[in-house]
């Protein structure tokens, strides 16, 4: 047989194999949820990217597919991964509660955030996740999460933030100041020190916009990082990782050098636990401590500040609501005095305003991802093991049957006829079930205290509206500017200042 003929047979053989692989990659699992047809090898990757661009956000692309296929469960394939999106309160509630939906994907993008290994709390599962989540929740609570120490930290950061905002003149973009304040509080609990790196915070915001909840092209086709490291976001995330790992490692080294029997912060608590464990049989390692600190950093860097961004914008857009809150807060105590948590956390109208802000523009319209731990069924469809599940909070927050006019900002929808807060609505702002966000208490307290005091102390007006939204892992407003005018400060006698810290007073 001639060499030419053998070459021809080889080419034919390879072509047939590739065709068979292509056909196999397009075959949907039996009884898989409805969705668009798949393209060989890449699945729906390019279709979803194009639709997300047209609709200005992946969450809106998913909603478009939901309407097109008239289904509250949509099945896709992104790269080699099966991805299922669920919509509506009923399916989200079921997904939150069932044990087979409690896993986390083990893919390139998830490992990339922890230097190629499966570490931390956010993106792990099984016993490893249970032990570390329980440890983190317990010790952050002992360190003052949701208690007086946190209130004092928030007070300090609020005073510093206000001074910085005033120093920048009347027109200001508060985003970076908000982000810095919440990170300082979180970092005080974690590492016992303030976080002061505006450049890194800016990079973190870029990270939130550069990727979607499914990991984007970088996750679906990891090899593309060699061809387009900047465009795929690979250079960005590796740069952030290196800076964060250096920051956290240096903090741990300093803690090791100065540690005593007492516990100053979360890193101390973790190092104490490491010393208790058997050296050759432990889940508690320095590598894992770095990953847990990274989880805490990423979780708090943009979500809380993004929520406040939307709340501030809402007050500027709806001045009548702003005026009503100010009137209610003025009845508690005069403007120019710091409102404590005990005075405002149970204020129904203010809480209704914050609920409506999060409903209308939630920073995480798509949450997850979850990994299916075994072959199962959902809403009558078969879901294969290791499928990635994404959940659309947008579908709940903008359900026209539930809210009637979901596009309208109307805080009263969260109040009953007696003006009391209606807490029966399932909103899932922090997830639900076993994977509910462990930082919820801190986030809620920070947002409530900072928001109430900002509105109490200043009149907020729009100077420049944001030119749309940044839609990636998180949804945040694009840069905007507001005008902050200090409200009239009433003169207080000494008796009226009891138990109230006045704005501008030095903390004793």
N, C-alpha and C positions, 0 to 999 in steps of 0.2 A: 504494500500500500504506500502510495507516494506521500511525501511530507505535506504537500498541498492539500491532499484529500483528508489526511488526519487533522490538519488545521481546520478544515471546513467542518468536520464532524465535531470537533471541540467547540467551535463557535456556535454551532447549532445546539449542542448539549447545554452550553452555558446560557444561551438565549431561552431555551425551554425552561431551564431551572429558574431563571429570573422571572419569566412569565408566570410560572406556577407560584412563586413566592409573592409576586404582585397580586395575583388573583386571591391568594390566601389572605393577604393583608387587607383586602377589601371585603372579606366575608364577615358579616356581623354575627355575633353569638346568637344562638337560638333564643327567641323571645326577648331580645334586647330592646330597651326603650326607643321610641321613634326619634328620628333625627336625620340630617342630611347624609347623602352618600359619601363614602370615603374615597380619597385619592390614594393610589398605591404608595406605600411606605410612609407618607406624611399624614395620612388620614384627613382630618378637617382643619389642620393647622393654618393653612393659608386662607381657607374660607372664613374661619373665625377671625383671623387678623384683619381681613378686608372688611368684614361686617362690623367689627368693633370700631374700625376707623370711620366707617360711614355713620355709625350710630353715636360716635363720640363716647365710647366706653364699653368694656366687655359686659358689664351688667345689663346694659341696654341691648347688646347683641343677643345675650341669652334670652331676654324678654321677647325679642323679635322672633326667635326660634320657638319659644313657648307659644306665641300667638299663631305662628305659621303652622305648627303641627298640632295645635289645640290640645296640648298635653302639659300636665304639671310635672312631668319628668322627661328629660331630654337626654338621649344617648349620643356621645361623640367618641371619636378616637383622635387623640392629639399625639402625633409621633407614634410611639409604640404603646401608649397608655390608653386604656379605656377610661373615659371621663363621663360621669353622669351628673347632671344638674337637676336639683329638686326645687320646686316652687310651692308657695302657699303654706299657710299655717299648719295644716294637717300633716303634710309630708315632712315639713321641717321638724315638727314636734316628734314624729316617729323616728326620724333620723337621729335627733339629739339623744333619744332615750335608749335605742336598741344597742346591745353590746357589740354586735358585729360591725357597727359603724364607728367604733371608738378608736380605730387605728390611725396612723399617719403614714403617708406615702414614703417610700424609701427610694428616692430617685436622685438624679444628679443635682438638681436645684436645691433640694432639701439638705443634702450633704454639703453643698458648696458653702452654705451659711455657717457651717461649723468645721471648716477646713477639711472637708472630704470624709468626715466620720459622723456617725449617727450619735450625737450627744445632745445634752441640754434637756429641757422639759417640753418646750412647745412642739417639737417635731419628732418626739419619740413616743413609744407606746409600751404596753405590757407592764410587767413588774418594775422595770427600770423607771418608767414614767411615773407609776403610782408612788413609788418610794420617794422620788425626788420632788414631785408636786406636793405631796403631803409635807415633806420637810420644809420646802420653801414657804408654803402657806402658813405653817405653824410658827416658823421663826420670824417671818416678816410681821406677823401679828404680835409676837412677843416684843419685837423691836418698836412697836408703836403704830402699826398700820391701822388707820382708821381711828386712832386715839389722840390724846393730847399732844404727844411729841410731834406727830404729823401736822397737827393744827399749827403748832409753833413754827415748824419748818415752812409751811405754806405762808404763814404770816410774814416771816422774814423775806421770802422770795417775792411776795406781793409788794412789799414796801420797796424792795430793790428794783423790781420791774417798773413800778410806777415812776420812780425817780428817773430811770433810764428813758421811759416813754416821754416824760415831761421835758427832759433835756434835748430830745430830738425835735422840738418845736411842735406845732399843732398837728401837722399832717404826718401820719406814721403808718407803717406796715407792722402790725404787732406780732406776726407769726413767729419770728425768731426769738423774740422776748418771751413769748408764751412757752415755746419749746424748751428754751433754756431754763425757765423757772421749774417746769415739771421734771426735767432731767436732774436738776440740782436736788430736788426733794427725793427723788428715787435713788439718786447716787449717794445721798447722805445715809439712807437706810442700808444700801448695799455695801458701800465702801467707806463710809464715814467721812467723805469729803465732797466738796462741790465739783460739778463738772463744768469746765470752762473751755470749750473748744467749738466756737461758732462754725468753723469750717467743716468740722465733722458732722455737726447737726445739719448743715446744708446738704452734705453728701447723703445723709440718711433720708432727707426728704426726696432727693433725686432717686434714691433706691426705691422708695415707695411708688414712684411714678413710672420707673423704668420697666417694672415687671408686673404681670397680672397674677391672679391667685393660682393659675395653673403653671406658672413658671416661665411662660413665654417660649420663644424659639429656643432659648438657651437650654431649657429643660427638655424640650421635645427633640431637639437635634444638637446634643452637646458638642459634637465635632465642629459645629459652625463657629465656635469661639476661636478656632485657629485661623479662620478666614476673616472674621469681623469681630474682633475682641471688644472694640469700643461700641459699635452699633448694637451688639447683642446685650450690652450691659456687663459683660464678663470683667472688663477692666475696672469698671466702677465698683462692682461687688468685691473683687479681690483687693482693691485699694482700701475699701471700707474695712474689710476683714482684717487686713494687716494692721491698720491703725487701731482698731478696737482690741485686737489680741495683744498688741503692745501695751495699750493703756491698762487693760485688765491684768495682764501678767505682771506689770510693774507694781500695780496696787497689791496683788497677792504677795509678791516678794517683800514689799514693805510691811504688810501685815504679819508675815512669818517672822520678820526681824523684830517686831515690836509687840507680838502677841503675849497676853497674860492669861490668867485663869478667868478673867471677866470677859464679857461679850460686848464689843462695841458696835458691831454691825453684822450684816449677813455673812460677809467673808470670814469674820472671826468664828461665827457659829458653824460654818461649813468646815473650817480648819480643825475646830474642836472635834467635830464628828469624824473627820478623817483619822484623827489620832486615836479615837475609840475603836475603829474598825480593825479587823485583822488585816495585816499587810497584803497577804496573798488571796484574800477573799472579801473583796469590797466593791461596792458600786460607787463609793465616794473617792474620787481622784482629783488631782489638780486640773487635769484636762477637762473633766466634767464640770468642775467649778467655773472654769473659764467660759464654758458653753452656757451654763446657767446664768452667769452674769450677762453674757451676750444676749440671751433671751429676754432678761429683764430690761436691758438697754433698748433693744429693738421694739419691745412691746410698748415702752413708754415714750419713745422718742417723737412720734408723730400723731398717734391716735388721740391722746388727750388734748394736745395743742390744736389739732385739726377740728375737734369738737368745739373748742372755744372759738376758733376762727369763724365757724358757721354761726355760732350763737351771737358773736359780736356783729357779724354782717346782718343777721336777722334783726337785731335791734336798730341798726342804721336804716334798714329798709322799711321797717314798720315802727316809726317813732311813737305811734299811739300805744303800742304794746310796751315800748321802753318807758314811756311816761307813766303808765299804769304800774309797772314794777317799781319805779322810783317812788311813786306815791305810797305804795304798800310798805316799802322798806323804810321810808321816812317816818312812818307811824311807829316803827320799831325803835329807831333812834335817828338823830339828825345826820345828814350827809357830812363827810369829813371825819367820821368815826368808823373804826374797823368793825364790821359785823362778824360775830363769831358763829361757829357752826350751830350752836344750840339755838341761836336766834333766827337762823334762816333755813336750816335743812328741812324743817317741817312746814315751810311756807308753801301752800298748795299752788298758788298761781305761778310763782317762780319755777317750781318744779314742773308744772304743766308747760311752761314756755320752753324749758330745756328738753322735755320729752318731745314736744312738737318740733323743735330744732333738729333733734336726732332722727325723728321719723322722716322729716322732709329731706334732710341731707345727712345721711349717716356715713361716717368715714369708711365703713366696711360694708358696701352694698352686697358683696359676695363674701361669704365666710367659708371656712374649711382650711385646707383640704382634709378630708377624711379618707382612710383606706379601709376597704371592705375586708374583714378578717376571714370570711368564708363565703362560699357560694350561697346566695340568699335571694329573696324576692322582695320587691318593693312596689306597691301599687299595681300588683299583678304582673310585673315584668321581672325577668331574671337578671340578676346583677352578679357577674363573675367575681371570684375572689381576687383581691388586689386592685379592683377598680377604684379610681379616685372619685370621691363624692364632693361636689361643691353645692353650697346652699345659698339661695337668693333671698337675702333679707329685704331687698328692694321689692320683691313680689308681695311681701307681707306689709311693708310700710306704705306701699302705694296701691294696695288692693282697693279698687273702686267700690266693690260690694261692701267692704268693711268701713271705709272712710267717707264714701259718697263723693267728696271733693278733695282727693289726696294732694292735688297740686297747690292747694290753698294753705297758707300759714294761719292756723286757727287754734291757739292753745286751749280754748274752751272745750275742745273735743275730749280733753283728758280730765274735765271736771264734771261732777254730777250736779244735779239741780240745786243742791245746798252749797255749792262751791267747794266741796271736798274733792281731793284727788282721787281719780278712778284708777286704782292699781290693779284691776283685773285683766288689763290688756296684755297679751303675750307679745312682747316686742323683740326679745332676743338680742338686745344691744350688746351684751357681753357673752353671747352664746348661751348655752343651757346644758344642764345635765353634768356629767362627770368632767367634761372638758370646759366648763364655764371659766371665764377668764379669772385667774387668781388675783389679778391686780384691780379688780372691780371696785373694791372699797376705796382705794387710794384715788383712782380716776374720778369716781363720783364725788368724793369730798373736795378734790382739787378744783374740779369744774364748778361745783356749786359755790365754793368760797370765793374763787377768783371772779367768776361771772357776777355774783351778787355785789361784791365790793366795787368792781369796775363800774357797773351801772349805777350804783349808789353814789359814787364819787364824781362821775363824769357824764356829760351828755355826748353821745356817740353819733356822729354824722358821716355820711359817705363823702369822700373826696374823689375816689376813683374806684369804680366797680371792678371786680375781677373779670378778666376776659375769658370766661369759661371755667372749666374744672380740670384738675390733674387727675386722670383716672388710671390707676395701676393696681397694685396690691391694696392701696388705700385711695379714697377719693378725698381730695382737698381742694380748696379754692385756689385759683391762680393768683399771683400777686395783686394786692389791692391796697388802697390807702383810706384811712379814716381820719376825721378831725375829732379831737378829744378836748372838750371844754370843761374846765373844772366847775362843778356845781357850787352854789353858795354854801359856805360853811357857817353854820350857826354857832354863836358863842355859847359855850357851855360853862356852867358853874362847876365848882369842884365836885359837888355831890353828884351831878349828872354824869360825871366821868368814871364813877365807880364801876369796876369790872369791865370797862370799855377802853380799849387802846385807841387813842386818837391818831388820825392820819398824820404822819410826820413825827410823832413822838418817838423817842428812842426806847427800845425795849429794855426793861429793867433786868 
